[in-house]
Amino acid sequence: MPLPRSARLKFLNLSLVTAITVSVVHPAVPAADFPDPPGSAWERAPGEPPASGACQEIDSVFVIPVQAAERAVAVAHLERVSAIPVDLAQVARLGFDVPPPAETLRYQKRLRREIDDLQAERRRAVEDQARSWTLSDEQRLRGLVDLYHDDSAPPLFPYLVRAVALKERTGEFSARLCAGDLWIDHASRGRANPQTIRLPVIVYLAQRPRAVLATWSLAN
């Protein structure tokens, strides 16, 4: 027997309220919840570059290693996926022993602070001869200044990504974008360990990378 019109309207209104409530409580599933293809490994062969495509270097100011106290949590988050978008509060917690105000971690503010620090270093090198100022230092500063004033450059957002190393305390990370793939390499010194260490990092990117290629290199 069909429902009276008033009952049908009441049912439709209830359904609409339920649908709105569900959409608020259960937002759309983020892209990070989709796992990488089966067989995707944490690392590639040592120092193996991407197969093809020109690479664009990512400045070190946009690469933040996850601190040791948060590493196990970060590794667990990356078990099925190689890159996860994170918010600024998570960046503060994951990347710093003493979390700074989240607002200071926006990419524009990190960029501006790095420029100010480099300009201060250059002044000290010229005025006080406190340290040397190399051509690579000057080129890096000019590149960051150009990026800061480039209105066409897309905004950057933090992603938690896979990375590996052999010697954590004697090296550093470098990051490159290569035809949509993110290549993270850790270069260090010393004798090889029996196995690599999973050391997730936070990288600022315009969008989620197609794949993360984590490598390591070692010099004796």
C-alpha positions in Angstrom: 0.0 0.0 0.0 1.6 3.4 -1.0 2.4 5.9 1.7 0.3 9.0 2.1 1.9 12.2 0.6 2.6 13.7 4.0 4.4 10.5 5.1 6.4 10.4 1.8 7.5 14.0 2.3 8.5 13.3 5.9 10.5 10.2 4.8 12.3 12.3 2.1 13.2 15.1 4.5 14.6 12.5 7.0 16.6 10.9 4.2 18.0 14.3 3.2 19.0 15.1 6.7 20.7 11.7 7.1 22.6 12.2 3.9 23.8 15.6 4.9 24.8 14.3 8.3 26.7 11.4 6.8 28.5 13.7 4.4 29.8 15.8 7.3 30.8 13.0 9.6 32.3 10.8 6.8 34.1 13.1 4.3 35.4 11.8 1.0 38.2 9.3 1.3 41.5 11.1 0.6 43.8 9.9 -2.2 46.3 8.7 0.4 43.9 5.9 1.4 44.4 4.2 -2.0 47.4 1.9 -1.7 50.3 1.8 -4.1 50.3 -1.0 -6.7 51.2 -4.5 -5.3 54.9 -5.0 -5.2 55.8 -1.3 -4.6 58.9 -1.4 -2.4 60.2 1.1 0.1 63.5 1.4 -1.8 65.2 0.9 -5.2 68.7 -0.2 -5.9 71.4 2.0 -4.2 71.7 5.3 -6.0 69.7 4.1 -9.0 68.3 7.1 -10.8 64.8 7.2 -12.3 64.4 5.6 -15.7 63.9 8.7 -17.8 62.7 12.3 -17.7 64.4 15.5 -16.6 64.6 16.0 -12.9 64.0 19.2 -10.9 65.8 19.5 -7.6 63.8 20.4 -4.5 65.5 22.7 -2.1 66.5 21.3 1.2 64.3 23.8 3.0 61.3 21.8 1.7 62.7 18.5 3.0 62.2 17.7 6.7 63.2 14.4 8.2 60.8 12.9 10.7 62.2 13.0 14.2 63.2 9.7 15.9 60.4 9.8 18.4 57.7 9.9 15.7 59.4 7.5 13.2 57.6 4.3 14.1 54.2 6.1 13.7 55.3 7.6 10.3 56.5 4.2 9.0 53.2 2.6 10.0 51.3 5.3 8.1 53.4 4.6 5.0 53.0 0.8 5.0 50.6 0.6 2.1 51.2 4.0 0.4 54.4 5.9 -0.4 53.1 9.5 0.0 50.5 10.9 2.4 49.3 14.5 2.6 49.7 16.0 6.1 48.6 19.2 7.7 50.8 21.8 9.3 50.1 20.6 12.8 51.3 17.1 11.8 54.4 18.6 10.2 55.2 20.4 13.5 54.8 17.2 15.5 56.5 14.8 13.1 59.4 17.0 12.1 60.5 18.9 15.3 61.5 17.9 18.8 60.0 21.2 20.0 57.0 21.8 17.6 57.0 25.3 16.3 53.7 27.2 15.7 52.0 25.5 12.7 51.5 28.8 10.9 55.3 29.2 10.6 55.5 26.0 8.6 53.6 27.3 5.5 55.8 27.0 2.5 55.9 30.8 1.9 57.0 31.5 5.4 59.7 28.7 5.4 60.9 30.1 2.1 61.1 33.7 3.4 62.9 32.6 6.6 65.5 30.6 4.6 66.1 33.6 2.3 66.6 35.9 5.4 69.0 33.4 7.0 71.0 33.1 3.8 71.2 36.8 3.3 72.4 37.2 6.9 75.1 34.5 6.3 76.2 36.4 3.2 76.5 39.7 5.1 78.6 38.0 7.8 80.8 36.5 5.2 81.4 39.9 3.6 81.6 42.1 6.7 83.0 39.8 9.4 84.6 37.1 7.3 82.9 34.7 9.7 82.5 32.1 7.0 83.1 31.6 3.3 80.3 32.4 0.8 80.5 30.1 -2.3 79.2 30.4 -5.8 76.7 27.5 -5.0 75.5 29.5 -1.9 74.8 32.5 -4.1 73.1 30.4 -6.8 70.9 28.8 -4.1 69.9 32.2 -2.7 69.1 33.6 -6.1 67.0 30.5 -6.9 65.0 30.8 -3.7 64.4 34.6 -4.2 63.2 33.9 -7.7 60.8 31.3 -6.4 59.5 33.6 -3.7 58.7 36.3 -6.3 57.3 34.0 -8.9 53.5 34.6 -8.9 53.0 31.8 -11.4 54.6 29.1 -9.2 52.0 26.8 -7.7 51.6 26.6 -3.9 53.4 23.8 -2.1 51.9 21.4 0.5 53.5 19.0 2.9 53.6 15.2 2.2 54.9 12.5 4.4 56.9 10.2 2.1 59.0 7.1 2.2 62.8 7.3 2.5 65.7 5.1 3.5 69.3 5.4 4.6 72.3 3.3 5.7 74.0 5.8 8.0 71.5 8.2 9.6 74.0 10.4 11.5 76.6 11.0 8.7 74.5 12.1 5.8 71.6 14.1 4.4 68.6 13.8 2.1 68.2 15.2 -1.4 64.9 15.3 -3.3 64.1 15.6 -7.0 61.0 15.5 -9.1 61.4 13.4 -12.2 58.6 13.2 -14.7 56.0 13.1 -11.9 58.0 10.8 -9.6 59.6 11.9 -6.4 63.2 10.7 -6.0 64.5 10.7 -2.4 68.2 9.9 -1.9 70.2 9.7 1.3 73.9 10.2 0.9 76.1 9.2 3.8 79.6 8.1 4.8 80.9 5.0 6.6 80.7 1.3 6.3 77.5 -0.4 5.1 75.0 -1.6 7.6 73.5 -5.1 7.1 70.2 -3.5 6.0 68.7 -0.1 5.3 66.8 2.0 7.9 63.4 3.4 7.1 63.6 7.2 7.7 60.4 8.9 6.5 60.6 12.6 5.5 58.2 15.4 4.9 58.5 17.0 1.4 56.6 20.1 0.2 55.1 19.5 -3.2 52.5 21.0 -5.6 50.7 17.7 -5.8 51.0 14.1 -4.7 53.8 12.3 -6.6 53.0 9.5 -9.0 55.5 7.3 -7.2 58.3 7.7 -4.6 61.7 6.3 -5.5 63.7 5.9 -2.3 67.5 5.3 -2.7 70.7 5.6 -0.7 74.3 6.1 -1.5 77.4 5.5 0.7 81.0 6.8 0.5 83.8 5.4 2.6 
